[in-house]
């Protein structure tokens, strides 16, 4: 998902707030892992200050990249369950 996707999913139009919440939350919330690394910029790029770590985590999950961008058309989650 992108920051905008997450904002839309929770009924907000503020993708920057999503980024801020993720940055302030750390790797866990209430003892549960927070998959912050799965949230990307609208163009599929990782957060610049976390690029190496975020890319490595995504690659471990098999997420497809072209150069420095995730191929969102192939793996974007839209929040709608498959029927």
PDB file of N, CA, C and O in Angstrom:
ATOM      1  N   UNK A   1       0.840  -1.179   0.000  1.00  0.00           N
ATOM      2  CA  UNK A   1       0.000   0.000   0.000  1.00  0.00           C
ATOM      3  C   UNK A   1       0.886   1.244   0.000  1.00  0.00           C
ATOM      4  O   UNK A   1       2.043   1.213   0.420  1.00  0.00           O
ATOM      5  N   UNK A   2       0.313   2.317  -0.476  1.00  0.00           N
ATOM      6  CA  UNK A   2       1.003   3.603  -0.382  1.00  0.00           C
ATOM      7  C   UNK A   2       0.465   4.353   0.832  1.00  0.00           C
ATOM      8  O   UNK A   2      -0.546   3.961   1.415  1.00  0.00           O
ATOM      9  N   UNK A   3       1.144   5.429   1.208  1.00  0.00           N
ATOM     10  CA  UNK A   3       0.651   6.254   2.311  1.00  0.00           C
ATOM     11  C   UNK A   3      -0.760   6.732   2.011  1.00  0.00           C
ATOM     12  O   UNK A   3      -1.607   6.766   2.903  1.00  0.00           O
ATOM     13  N   UNK A   4      -1.019   7.101   0.764  1.00  0.00           N
ATOM     14  CA  UNK A   4      -2.355   7.535   0.359  1.00  0.00           C
ATOM     15  C   UNK A   4      -3.385   6.424   0.451  1.00  0.00           C
ATOM     16  O   UNK A   4      -4.528   6.670   0.836  1.00  0.00           O
ATOM     17  N   UNK A   5      -2.991   5.193   0.101  1.00  0.00           N
ATOM     18  CA  UNK A   5      -3.897   4.047   0.219  1.00  0.00           C
ATOM     19  C   UNK A   5      -4.316   3.843   1.668  1.00  0.00           C
ATOM     20  O   UNK A   5      -5.494   3.626   1.954  1.00  0.00           O
ATOM     21  N   UNK A   6      -3.357   3.913   2.577  1.00  0.00           N
ATOM     22  CA  UNK A   6      -3.658   3.716   3.994  1.00  0.00           C
ATOM     23  C   UNK A   6      -4.587   4.825   4.479  1.00  0.00           C
ATOM     24  O   UNK A   6      -5.558   4.561   5.187  1.00  0.00           O
ATOM     25  N   UNK A   7      -4.287   6.064   4.097  1.00  0.00           N
ATOM     26  CA  UNK A   7      -5.140   7.188   4.498  1.00  0.00           C
ATOM     27  C   UNK A   7      -6.567   6.969   3.997  1.00  0.00           C
ATOM     28  O   UNK A   7      -7.524   7.137   4.754  1.00  0.00           O
ATOM     29  N   UNK A   8      -6.710   6.603   2.746  1.00  0.00           N
ATOM     30  CA  UNK A   8      -8.039   6.367   2.180  1.00  0.00           C
ATOM     31  C   UNK A   8      -8.749   5.220   2.911  1.00  0.00           C
ATOM     32  O   UNK A   8      -9.942   5.311   3.198  1.00  0.00           O
ATOM     33  N   UNK A   9      -8.028   4.165   3.204  1.00  0.00           N
ATOM     34  CA  UNK A   9      -8.591   2.991   3.870  1.00  0.00           C
ATOM     35  C   UNK A   9      -9.180   3.351   5.236  1.00  0.00           C
ATOM     36  O   UNK A   9     -10.205   2.800   5.637  1.00  0.00           O
ATOM     37  N   UNK A  10      -8.532   4.278   5.950  1.00  0.00           N
ATOM     38  CA  UNK A  10      -9.025   4.673   7.276  1.00  0.00           C
ATOM     39  C   UNK A  10      -9.926   5.900   7.228  1.00  0.00           C
ATOM     40  O   UNK A  10     -10.303   6.435   8.271  1.00  0.00           O
ATOM     41  N   UNK A  11     -10.273   6.350   6.019  1.00  0.00           N
ATOM     42  CA  UNK A  11     -11.210   7.458   5.877  1.00  0.00           C
ATOM     43  C   UNK A  11     -10.597   8.828   6.026  1.00  0.00           C
ATOM     44  O   UNK A  11     -11.275   9.766   6.447  1.00  0.00           O
ATOM     45  N   UNK A  12      -9.336   8.964   5.692  1.00  0.00           N
ATOM     46  CA  UNK A  12      -8.625  10.242   5.802  1.00  0.00           C
ATOM     47  C   UNK A  12      -8.127  10.663   4.428  1.00  0.00           C
ATOM     48  O   UNK A  12      -8.017   9.846   3.514  1.00  0.00           O
ATOM     49  N   UNK A  13      -7.832  11.940   4.297  1.00  0.00           N
ATOM     50  CA  UNK A  13      -7.203  12.424   3.065  1.00  0.00           C
ATOM     51  C   UNK A  13      -5.840  13.023   3.388  1.00  0.00           C
ATOM     52  O   UNK A  13      -5.401  13.980   2.750  1.00  0.00           O
ATOM     53  N   UNK A  14      -5.175  12.445   4.390  1.00  0.00           N
ATOM     54  CA  UNK A  14      -3.905  12.993   4.862  1.00  0.00           C
ATOM     55  C   UNK A  14      -2.811  11.927   4.875  1.00  0.00           C
ATOM     56  O   UNK A  14      -2.482  11.395   5.935  1.00  0.00           O
ATOM     57  N   UNK A  15      -2.238  11.606   3.696  1.00  0.00           N
ATOM     58  CA  UNK A  15      -1.192  10.583   3.662  1.00  0.00           C
ATOM     59  C   UNK A  15       0.045  10.947   4.467  1.00  0.00           C
ATOM     60  O   UNK A  15       0.744  10.059   4.956  1.00  0.00           O
ATOM     61  N   UNK A  16       0.326  12.226   4.612  1.00  0.00           N
ATOM     62  CA  UNK A  16       1.504  12.608   5.415  1.00  0.00           C
ATOM     63  C   UNK A  16       1.325  12.249   6.880  1.00  0.00           C
ATOM     64  O   UNK A  16       2.295  11.934   7.569  1.00  0.00           O
ATOM     65  N   UNK A  17       0.093  12.296   7.355  1.00  0.00           N
ATOM     66  CA  UNK A  17      -0.168  11.884   8.730  1.00  0.00           C
ATOM     67  C   UNK A  17       0.104  10.396   8.901  1.00  0.00           C
ATOM     68  O   UNK A  17       0.574   9.974   9.957  1.00  0.00           O
ATOM     69  N   UNK A  18      -0.181   9.601   7.887  1.00  0.00           N
ATOM     70  CA  UNK A  18       0.110   8.169   7.938  1.00  0.00           C
ATOM     71  C   UNK A  18       1.610   7.977   8.128  1.00  0.00           C
ATOM     72  O   UNK A  18       2.038   7.186   8.969  1.00  0.00           O
ATOM     73  N   UNK A  19       2.396   8.690   7.355  1.00  0.00           N
ATOM     74  CA  UNK A  19       3.848   8.608   7.490  1.00  0.00           C
ATOM     75  C   UNK A  19       4.317   9.005   8.877  1.00  0.00           C
ATOM     76  O   UNK A  19       5.206   8.377   9.450  1.00  0.00           O
ATOM     77  N   UNK A  20       3.717  10.041   9.402  1.00  0.00           N
ATOM     78  CA  UNK A  20       4.100  10.512  10.743  1.00  0.00           C
ATOM     79  C   UNK A  20       3.763   9.466  11.810  1.00  0.00           C
ATOM     80  O   UNK A  20       4.572   9.194  12.697  1.00  0.00           O
ATOM     81  N   UNK A  21       2.571   8.887  11.718  1.00  0.00           N
ATOM     82  CA  UNK A  21       2.172   7.857  12.683  1.00  0.00           C
ATOM     83  C   UNK A  21       3.122   6.664  12.611  1.00  0.00           C
ATOM     84  O   UNK A  21       3.559   6.156  13.644  1.00  0.00           O
ATOM     85  N   UNK A  22       3.442   6.215  11.402  1.00  0.00           N
ATOM     86  CA  UNK A  22       4.361   5.092  11.258  1.00  0.00           C
ATOM     87  C   UNK A  22       5.742   5.424  11.818  1.00  0.00           C
ATOM     88  O   UNK A  22       6.371   4.586  12.464  1.00  0.00           O
ATOM     89  N   UNK A  23       6.210   6.641  11.572  1.00  0.00           N
ATOM     90  CA  UNK A  23       7.532   7.046  12.060  1.00  0.00           C
ATOM     91  C   UNK A  23       7.581   7.090  13.578  1.00  0.00           C
ATOM     92  O   UNK A  23       8.604   6.759  14.176  1.00  0.00           O
ATOM     93  N   UNK A  24       6.497   7.492  14.198  1.00  0.00           N
ATOM     94  CA  UNK A  24       6.472   7.632  15.653  1.00  0.00           C
ATOM     95  C   UNK A  24       6.131   6.333  16.369  1.00  0.00           C
ATOM     96  O   UNK A  24       6.375   6.209  17.569  1.00  0.00           O
ATOM     97  N   UNK A  25       5.573   5.366  15.652  1.00  0.00           N
ATOM     98  CA  UNK A  25       5.107   4.132  16.283  1.00  0.00           C
ATOM     99  C   UNK A  25       6.209   3.120  16.540  1.00  0.00           C
ATOM    100  O   UNK A  25       6.099   2.308  17.459  1.00  0.00           O
ATOM    101  N   UNK A  26       7.251   3.154  15.757  1.00  0.00           N
ATOM    102  CA  UNK A  26       8.311   2.158  15.912  1.00  0.00           C
ATOM    103  C   UNK A  26       7.940   0.869  15.223  1.00  0.00           C
ATOM    104  O   UNK A  26       7.094   0.859  14.328  1.00  0.00           O
ATOM    105  N   UNK A  27       8.565  -0.224  15.631  1.00  0.00           N
ATOM    106  CA  UNK A  27       8.360  -1.511  14.970  1.00  0.00           C
ATOM    107  C   UNK A  27       7.214  -2.321  15.553  1.00  0.00           C
ATOM    108  O   UNK A  27       6.829  -3.343  14.985  1.00  0.00           O
ATOM    109  N   UNK A  28       6.653  -1.871  16.701  1.00  0.00           N
ATOM    110  CA  UNK A  28       5.565  -2.611  17.341  1.00  0.00           C
ATOM    111  C   UNK A  28       4.529  -1.654  17.891  1.00  0.00           C
ATOM    112  O   UNK A  28       4.833  -0.520  18.262  1.00  0.00           O
ATOM    113  N   UNK A  29       3.284  -2.143  17.934  1.00  0.00           N
ATOM    114  CA  UNK A  29       2.189  -1.422  18.578  1.00  0.00           C
ATOM    115  C   UNK A  29       1.470  -2.422  19.465  1.00  0.00           C
ATOM    116  O   UNK A  29       0.998  -3.454  18.987  1.00  0.00           O
ATOM    117  N   UNK A  30       1.385  -2.123  20.751  1.00  0.00           N
ATOM    118  CA  UNK A  30       0.760  -3.026  21.722  1.00  0.00           C
ATOM    119  C   UNK A  30       1.340  -4.434  21.647  1.00  0.00           C
ATOM    120  O   UNK A  30       0.610  -5.418  21.765  1.00  0.00           O
ATOM    121  N   UNK A  31       2.648  -4.526  21.452  1.00  0.00           N
ATOM    122  CA  UNK A  31       3.325  -5.809  21.409  1.00  0.00           C
ATOM    123  C   UNK A  31       3.191  -6.565  20.100  1.00  0.00           C
ATOM    124  O   UNK A  31       3.718  -7.669  19.963  1.00  0.00           O
ATOM    125  N   UNK A  32       2.493  -5.983  19.139  1.00  0.00           N
ATOM    126  CA  UNK A  32       2.300  -6.619  17.834  1.00  0.00           C
ATOM    127  C   UNK A  32       3.195  -5.952  16.798  1.00  0.00           C
ATOM    128  O   UNK A  32       3.360  -4.732  16.829  1.00  0.00           O
ATOM    129  N   UNK A  33       3.776  -6.723  15.882  1.00  0.00           N
ATOM    130  CA  UNK A  33       4.626  -6.121  14.856  1.00  0.00           C
ATOM    131  C   UNK A  33       3.830  -5.161  13.963  1.00  0.00           C
ATOM    132  O   UNK A  33       2.689  -5.440  13.595  1.00  0.00           O
ATOM    133  N   UNK A  34       4.434  -4.066  13.636  1.00  0.00           N
ATOM    134  CA  UNK A  34       3.833  -3.082  12.741  1.00  0.00           C
ATOM    135  C   UNK A  34       4.564  -3.180  11.401  1.00  0.00           C
ATOM    136  O   UNK A  34       5.741  -2.826  11.327  1.00  0.00           O
ATOM    137  N   UNK A  35       3.903  -3.646  10.348  1.00  0.00           N
ATOM    138  CA  UNK A  35       4.575  -3.839   9.064  1.00  0.00           C
ATOM    139  C   UNK A  35       4.766  -2.528   8.298  1.00  0.00           C
ATOM    140  O   UNK A  35       4.295  -2.386   7.170  1.00  0.00           O
ATOM    141  N   UNK A  36       5.450  -1.587   8.912  1.00  0.00           N
ATOM    142  CA  UNK A  36       5.686  -0.259   8.343  1.00  0.00           C
ATOM    143  C   UNK A  36       6.376  -0.348   6.986  1.00  0.00           C
ATOM    144  O   UNK A  36       6.172   0.503   6.121  1.00  0.00           O
ATOM    145  N   UNK A  37       7.196  -1.386   6.807  1.00  0.00           N
ATOM    146  CA  UNK A  37       7.982  -1.509   5.575  1.00  0.00           C
ATOM    147  C   UNK A  37       7.121  -1.764   4.349  1.00  0.00           C
ATOM    148  O   UNK A  37       7.598  -1.643   3.220  1.00  0.00           O
ATOM    149  N   UNK A  38       5.856  -2.117   4.556  1.00  0.00           N
ATOM    150  CA  UNK A  38       4.960  -2.391   3.430  1.00  0.00           C
ATOM    151  C   UNK A  38       4.239  -1.141   2.924  1.00  0.00           C
ATOM    152  O   UNK A  38       3.436  -1.225   1.994  1.00  0.00           O
ATOM    153  N   UNK A  39       4.514  -0.005   3.519  1.00  0.00           N
ATOM    154  CA  UNK A  39       3.881   1.251   3.100  1.00  0.00           C
ATOM    155  C   UNK A  39       4.912   2.080   2.332  1.00  0.00           C
ATOM    156  O   UNK A  39       6.013   2.337   2.818  1.00  0.00           O
ATOM    157  N   UNK A  40       4.529   2.490   1.126  1.00  0.00           N
ATOM    158  CA  UNK A  40       5.452   3.141   0.196  1.00  0.00           C
ATOM    159  C   UNK A  40       4.940   4.493  -0.262  1.00  0.00           C
ATOM    160  O   UNK A  40       3.789   4.854  -0.019  1.00  0.00           O
ATOM    161  N   UNK A  41       5.804   5.224  -0.921  1.00  0.00           N
ATOM    162  CA  UNK A  41       5.402   6.461  -1.577  1.00  0.00           C
ATOM    163  C   UNK A  41       4.488   6.119  -2.751  1.00  0.00           C
ATOM    164  O   UNK A  41       4.462   4.975  -3.204  1.00  0.00           O
ATOM    165  N   UNK A  42       3.751   7.089  -3.235  1.00  0.00           N
ATOM    166  CA  UNK A  42       2.789   6.870  -4.317  1.00  0.00           C
ATOM    167  C   UNK A  42       3.432   6.323  -5.587  1.00  0.00           C
ATOM    168  O   UNK A  42       2.772   5.649  -6.377  1.00  0.00           O
ATOM    169  N   UNK A  43       4.707   6.609  -5.785  1.00  0.00           N
ATOM    170  CA  UNK A  43       5.395   6.130  -6.990  1.00  0.00           C
ATOM    171  C   UNK A  43       6.098   4.787  -6.771  1.00  0.00           C
ATOM    172  O   UNK A  43       6.824   4.319  -7.648  1.00  0.00           O
ATOM    173  N   UNK A  44       5.888   4.170  -5.610  1.00  0.00           N
ATOM    174  CA  UNK A  44       6.471   2.870  -5.329  1.00  0.00           C
ATOM    175  C   UNK A  44       7.844   2.901  -4.695  1.00  0.00           C
ATOM    176  O   UNK A  44       8.449   1.855  -4.463  1.00  0.00           O
ATOM    177  N   UNK A  45       8.347   4.110  -4.408  1.00  0.00           N
ATOM    178  CA  UNK A  45       9.670   4.194  -3.791  1.00  0.00           C
ATOM    179  C   UNK A  45       9.585   4.035  -2.273  1.00  0.00           C
ATOM    180  O   UNK A  45       8.581   4.371  -1.645  1.00  0.00           O
ATOM    181  N   UNK A  46      10.652   3.521  -1.717  1.00  0.00           N
ATOM    182  CA  UNK A  46      10.789   3.404  -0.271  1.00  0.00           C
ATOM    183  C   UNK A  46      11.083   4.773   0.335  1.00  0.00           C
ATOM    184  O   UNK A  46      11.469   5.711  -0.363  1.00  0.00           O
ATOM    185  N   UNK A  47      10.892   4.864   1.639  1.00  0.00           N
ATOM    186  CA  UNK A  47      11.252   6.091   2.350  1.00  0.00           C
ATOM    187  C   UNK A  47      12.767   6.280   2.229  1.00  0.00           C
ATOM    188  O   UNK A  47      13.519   5.352   2.524  1.00  0.00           O
ATOM    189  N   UNK A  48      13.230   7.457   1.803  1.00  0.00           N
ATOM    190  CA  UNK A  48      14.664   7.649   1.563  1.00  0.00           C
ATOM    191  C   UNK A  48      15.552   7.316   2.768  1.00  0.00           C
ATOM    192  O   UNK A  48      16.604   6.698   2.607  1.00  0.00           O
ATOM    193  N   UNK A  49      15.139   7.717   3.957  1.00  0.00           N
ATOM    194  CA  UNK A  49      15.974   7.498   5.142  1.00  0.00           C
ATOM    195  C   UNK A  49      15.955   6.042   5.621  1.00  0.00           C
ATOM    196  O   UNK A  49      16.759   5.657   6.471  1.00  0.00           O
ATOM    197  N   UNK A  50      15.042   5.236   5.079  1.00  0.00           N
ATOM    198  CA  UNK A  50      14.944   3.831   5.451  1.00  0.00           C
ATOM    199  C   UNK A  50      15.164   2.903   4.264  1.00  0.00           C
ATOM    200  O   UNK A  50      14.911   1.701   4.357  1.00  0.00           O
ATOM    201  N   UNK A  51      15.629   3.450   3.156  1.00  0.00           N
ATOM    202  CA  UNK A  51      15.668   2.719   1.896  1.00  0.00           C
ATOM    203  C   UNK A  51      16.291   1.331   2.016  1.00  0.00           C
ATOM    204  O   UNK A  51      15.657   0.347   1.634  1.00  0.00           O
ATOM    205  N   UNK A  52      17.494   1.225   2.527  1.00  0.00           N
ATOM    206  CA  UNK A  52      18.183  -0.078   2.563  1.00  0.00           C
ATOM    207  C   UNK A  52      17.432  -1.100   3.403  1.00  0.00           C
ATOM    208  O   UNK A  52      17.264  -2.248   2.992  1.00  0.00           O
ATOM    209  N   UNK A  53      16.983  -0.682   4.575  1.00  0.00           N
ATOM    210  CA  UNK A  53      16.267  -1.607   5.470  1.00  0.00           C
ATOM    211  C   UNK A  53      14.904  -1.989   4.877  1.00  0.00           C
ATOM    212  O   UNK A  53      14.530  -3.162   4.872  1.00  0.00           O
ATOM    213  N   UNK A  54      14.170  -0.991   4.379  1.00  0.00           N
ATOM    214  CA  UNK A  54      12.850  -1.249   3.829  1.00  0.00           C
ATOM    215  C   UNK A  54      12.930  -2.144   2.590  1.00  0.00           C
ATOM    216  O   UNK A  54      12.157  -3.092   2.452  1.00  0.00           O
ATOM    217  N   UNK A  55      13.852  -1.842   1.707  1.00  0.00           N
ATOM    218  CA  UNK A  55      14.016  -2.654   0.494  1.00  0.00           C
ATOM    219  C   UNK A  55      14.396  -4.090   0.848  1.00  0.00           C
ATOM    220  O   UNK A  55      13.864  -5.034   0.264  1.00  0.00           O
ATOM    221  N   UNK A  56      15.313  -4.260   1.801  1.00  0.00           N
ATOM    222  CA  UNK A  56      15.729  -5.604   2.201  1.00  0.00           C
ATOM    223  C   UNK A  56      14.542  -6.402   2.754  1.00  0.00           C
ATOM    224  O   UNK A  56      14.375  -7.572   2.410  1.00  0.00           O
ATOM    225  N   UNK A  57      13.731  -5.793   3.591  1.00  0.00           N
ATOM    226  CA  UNK A  57      12.565  -6.487   4.149  1.00  0.00           C
ATOM    227  C   UNK A  57      11.565  -6.864   3.060  1.00  0.00           C
ATOM    228  O   UNK A  57      11.010  -7.963   3.072  1.00  0.00           O
ATOM    229  N   UNK A  58      11.341  -5.952   2.123  1.00  0.00           N
ATOM    230  CA  UNK A  58      10.406  -6.233   1.034  1.00  0.00           C
ATOM    231  C   UNK A  58      10.938  -7.337   0.113  1.00  0.00           C
ATOM    232  O   UNK A  58      10.182  -8.207  -0.319  1.00  0.00           O
ATOM    233  N   UNK A  59      12.222  -7.298  -0.179  1.00  0.00           N
ATOM    234  CA  UNK A  59      12.815  -8.340  -1.016  1.00  0.00           C
ATOM    235  C   UNK A  59      12.713  -9.711  -0.347  1.00  0.00           C
ATOM    236  O   UNK A  59      12.482 -10.713  -1.023  1.00  0.00           O
ATOM    237  N   UNK A  60      12.884  -9.761   0.975  1.00  0.00           N
ATOM    238  CA  UNK A  60      12.732 -11.027   1.707  1.00  0.00           C
ATOM    239  C   UNK A  60      11.325 -11.595   1.559  1.00  0.00           C
ATOM    240  O   UNK A  60      11.135 -12.811   1.600  1.00  0.00           O
ATOM    241  N   UNK A  61      10.343 -10.718   1.387  1.00  0.00           N
ATOM    242  CA  UNK A  61       8.951 -11.142   1.212  1.00  0.00           C
ATOM    243  C   UNK A  61       8.621 -11.445  -0.247  1.00  0.00           C
ATOM    244  O   UNK A  61       7.500 -11.846  -0.558  1.00  0.00           O
ATOM    245  N   UNK A  62       9.586 -11.257  -1.138  1.00  0.00           N
ATOM    246  CA  UNK A  62       9.353 -11.539  -2.544  1.00  0.00           C
ATOM    247  C   UNK A  62       8.680 -10.413  -3.310  1.00  0.00           C
ATOM    248  O   UNK A  62       8.124 -10.643  -4.384  1.00  0.00           O
ATOM    249  N   UNK A  63       8.722  -9.205  -2.776  1.00  0.00           N
ATOM    250  CA  UNK A  63       8.102  -8.062  -3.442  1.00  0.00           C
ATOM    251  C   UNK A  63       8.945  -7.689  -4.664  1.00  0.00           C
ATOM    252  O   UNK A  63      10.162  -7.536  -4.554  1.00  0.00           O
ATOM    253  N   UNK A  64       8.305  -7.542  -5.825  1.00  0.00           N
ATOM    254  CA  UNK A  64       9.054  -7.239  -7.047  1.00  0.00           C
ATOM    255  C   UNK A  64       9.456  -5.765  -7.154  1.00  0.00           C
ATOM    256  O   UNK A  64       8.657  -4.865  -6.892  1.00  0.00           O
ATOM    257  N   UNK A  65      10.694  -5.546  -7.540  1.00  0.00           N
ATOM    258  CA  UNK A  65      11.236  -4.201  -7.743  1.00  0.00           C
ATOM    259  C   UNK A  65      11.679  -4.035  -9.192  1.00  0.00           C
ATOM    260  O   UNK A  65      12.043  -5.007  -9.855  1.00  0.00           O
ATOM    261  N   UNK A  66      11.645  -2.833  -9.663  1.00  0.00           N
ATOM    262  CA  UNK A  66      12.326  -2.435 -10.896  1.00  0.00           C
ATOM    263  C   UNK A  66      13.165  -1.226 -10.485  1.00  0.00           C
ATOM    264  O   UNK A  66      12.639  -0.165 -10.150  1.00  0.00           O
ATOM    265  N   UNK A  67      14.462  -1.415 -10.521  1.00  0.00           N
ATOM    266  CA  UNK A  67      15.409  -0.400 -10.027  1.00  0.00           C
ATOM    267  C   UNK A  67      15.093  -0.129  -8.559  1.00  0.00           C
ATOM    268  O   UNK A  67      15.180  -1.040  -7.736  1.00  0.00           O
ATOM    269  N   UNK A  68      14.728   1.102  -8.218  1.00  0.00           N
ATOM    270  CA  UNK A  68      14.483   1.439  -6.811  1.00  0.00           C
ATOM    271  C   UNK A  68      13.006   1.547  -6.458  1.00  0.00           C
ATOM    272  O   UNK A  68      12.659   2.127  -5.429  1.00  0.00           O
ATOM    273  N   UNK A  69      12.128   0.994  -7.300  1.00  0.00           N
ATOM    274  CA  UNK A  69      10.685   1.118  -7.062  1.00  0.00           C
ATOM    275  C   UNK A  69      10.011  -0.253  -7.032  1.00  0.00           C
ATOM    276  O   UNK A  69      10.349  -1.156  -7.797  1.00  0.00           O
ATOM    277  N   UNK A  70       9.053  -0.372  -6.125  1.00  0.00           N
ATOM    278  CA  UNK A  70       8.229  -1.568  -6.071  1.00  0.00           C
ATOM    279  C   UNK A  70       7.267  -1.523  -7.257  1.00  0.00           C
ATOM    280  O   UNK A  70       6.753  -0.462  -7.609  1.00  0.00           O
ATOM    281  N   UNK A  71       7.034  -2.662  -7.857  1.00  0.00           N
ATOM    282  CA  UNK A  71       6.082  -2.762  -8.959  1.00  0.00           C
ATOM    283  C   UNK A  71       4.666  -2.845  -8.373  1.00  0.00           C
ATOM    284  O   UNK A  71       4.114  -3.929  -8.188  1.00  0.00           O
ATOM    285  N   UNK A  72       4.105  -1.684  -8.091  1.00  0.00           N
ATOM    286  CA  UNK A  72       2.811  -1.611  -7.414  1.00  0.00           C
ATOM    287  C   UNK A  72       1.703  -2.310  -8.201  1.00  0.00           C
ATOM    288  O   UNK A  72       0.789  -2.872  -7.598  1.00  0.00           O
ATOM    289  N   UNK A  73       1.764  -2.286  -9.511  1.00  0.00           N
ATOM    290  CA  UNK A  73       0.719  -2.954 -10.301  1.00  0.00           C
ATOM    291  C   UNK A  73       0.661  -4.447 -10.018  1.00  0.00           C
ATOM    292  O   UNK A  73      -0.387  -5.075 -10.170  1.00  0.00           O
ATOM    293  N   UNK A  74       1.779  -5.005  -9.610  1.00  0.00           N
ATOM    294  CA  UNK A  74       1.836  -6.452  -9.361  1.00  0.00           C
ATOM    295  C   UNK A  74       1.532  -6.846  -7.928  1.00  0.00           C
ATOM    296  O   UNK A  74       1.152  -7.989  -7.675  1.00  0.00           O
ATOM    297  N   UNK A  75       1.688  -5.933  -6.988  1.00  0.00           N
ATOM    298  CA  UNK A  75       1.558  -6.378  -5.600  1.00  0.00           C
ATOM    299  C   UNK A  75       0.810  -5.407  -4.669  1.00  0.00           C
ATOM    300  O   UNK A  75       0.782  -5.619  -3.457  1.00  0.00           O
ATOM    301  N   UNK A  76       0.221  -4.372  -5.211  1.00  0.00           N
ATOM    302  CA  UNK A  76      -0.480  -3.394  -4.371  1.00  0.00           C
ATOM    303  C   UNK A  76      -1.714  -4.045  -3.739  1.00  0.00           C
ATOM    304  O   UNK A  76      -2.481  -4.728  -4.418  1.00  0.00           O
ATOM    305  N   UNK A  77      -1.894  -3.827  -2.448  1.00  0.00           N
ATOM    306  CA  UNK A  77      -3.057  -4.310  -1.745  1.00  0.00           C
ATOM    307  C   UNK A  77      -4.046  -3.168  -1.665  1.00  0.00           C
ATOM    308  O   UNK A  77      -3.701  -2.076  -1.215  1.00  0.00           O
ATOM    309  N   UNK A  78      -5.275  -3.409  -2.098  1.00  0.00           N
ATOM    310  CA  UNK A  78      -6.253  -2.327  -2.130  1.00  0.00           C
ATOM    311  C   UNK A  78      -7.203  -2.343  -0.946  1.00  0.00           C
ATOM    312  O   UNK A  78      -8.080  -1.485  -0.847  1.00  0.00           O
ATOM    313  N   UNK A  79      -7.044  -3.308  -0.044  1.00  0.00           N
ATOM    314  CA  UNK A  79      -7.869  -3.343   1.144  1.00  0.00           C
ATOM    315  C   UNK A  79      -9.227  -3.990   0.945  1.00  0.00           C
ATOM    316  O   UNK A  79     -10.020  -4.076   1.882  1.00  0.00           O
ATOM    317  N   UNK A  80      -9.496  -4.442  -0.258  1.00  0.00           N
ATOM    318  CA  UNK A  80     -10.782  -5.063  -0.548  1.00  0.00           C
ATOM    319  C   UNK A  80     -10.571  -6.570  -0.627  1.00  0.00           C
ATOM    320  O   UNK A  80      -9.787  -7.045  -1.448  1.00  0.00           O
ATOM    321  N   UNK A  81     -11.272  -7.329   0.228  1.00  0.00           N
ATOM    322  CA  UNK A  81     -11.109  -8.787   0.187  1.00  0.00           C
ATOM    323  C   UNK A  81     -11.510  -9.349  -1.173  1.00  0.00           C
ATOM    324  O   UNK A  81     -12.474  -8.890  -1.787  1.00  0.00           O
ATOM    325  N   UNK A  82     -10.761 -10.345  -1.635  1.00  0.00           N
ATOM    326  CA  UNK A  82     -11.104 -11.018  -2.887  1.00  0.00           C
ATOM    327  C   UNK A  82     -12.395 -11.802  -2.696  1.00  0.00           C
ATOM    328  O   UNK A  82     -12.619 -12.391  -1.639  1.00  0.00           O
ATOM    329  N   UNK A  83     -13.236 -11.808  -3.712  1.00  0.00           N
ATOM    330  CA  UNK A  83     -14.510 -12.552  -3.573  1.00  0.00           C
ATOM    331  C   UNK A  83     -14.496 -13.812  -4.404  1.00  0.00           C
ATOM    332  O   UNK A  83     -15.475 -14.558  -4.411  1.00  0.00           O
TER     333      UNK A  83
END
